Amino acid sequence: MSERLEDIAAAMVAKGKGILAADESSGTIKKRFDSINAESTEQNRRDYRQMLFASRAAMRRNISGVILFDETIRQMGSNGKPLVDLITAAGSIPGIKVDAGAKEMAGHPGEKVTEGLDGLRERLQEYYKLGARFAKWRAVIDIADGLPTWGCVKANAHALARYAALCQENGIVPIVEPEVVMDGPVAAHDADRCYEVTEWVLNTVFAELFEARVMLEGMVLKPNMVIAGKNAKNQAKPDEVAEKTVRCLKSTVPASVPGIAFLSGGQSDVEATEHLSLMNAMGPLPWNLTFSYGRALQAAALKSWSGKPGNIAKAQKAFAHRARMNGLAARGKWSKTEEKKKAA
Ligand code: 13P
């Protein structure tokens, strides 16, 4: 495959395909495993992720890339070969989470700033050797009374831009992920408040990317959708989410960005699929719109697997179905009828 950043970015958002976010940190994967009463051991994490990456047809058809956690990019599969090989054998691109997590921001109660810039150049060089061709950095922006502050938006956008520039210097496509969260500690805001904050955050991020000399053709944006907070009384309907999200992105994201791959952020899997499909049906759009889902791609498969080797085939079927539904959504062609057809 071509090693040009533009070509890698275009492949990541190719029509009908999207990204599998399987980069849960040790703490997050433990939470996911707790929900199915499975222990978070190194072997269980390996077996679970191997189950996903070995879903050959689903990977080949619908998964353009996989975001990995540091442990997984170094891990061997049950056949003694790197798990990364399963991903490349399916024609999919390995990627790596490189941020060190969102930490309490000094002087900014209730807000977070993402860490991980120190030593990042050297880590990117190592990840490149391990096969990564794209990376991810997630910034977290919470909405509450008087929040976010400009200090928090600015610091997170600046860190995202410095990360993105370092990635490109090292032949790696940056996924730039500023997440305005829908399930934070308060999360009682409506979709209009989410719109206002998302617009502010994206404008700030693109100003910082410009100043950091990031080549927009060689990046992928991973934003939240414009949606009400989990605890809001006033929930937005699917059409409203789609319309507001597209309007917000059109007013903030330059057309030179090849693709936008949404996070699911706490939406149910079917909601995340429906929203994406409605947006694509509104086209033509300046960029490809697709998914980079974690929970919304994995929830059904995780439950089917439940930590038992005997459930692998069933879990792969659940994953294949979800991947196919999101593949259809990335073309604006998902429907409730398709949803009902379980994977053959
Ligand atoms: P969710 O789709 O579960 O929000 O995860 C995507 C992701 O990679 C968050 O950083």
Boltz pocket constraint, residues with backbone or C-beta under 6 A from the ligand:
constraints:
  - pocket:
      binder: B
      contacts: [[A, 21], [A, 138], [A, 177], [A, 262], [A, 263], [A, 264], [A, 265], [A, 266], [A, 292], [A, 293], [A, 294], [A, 295], [A, 296]]
      max_distance: 6.0
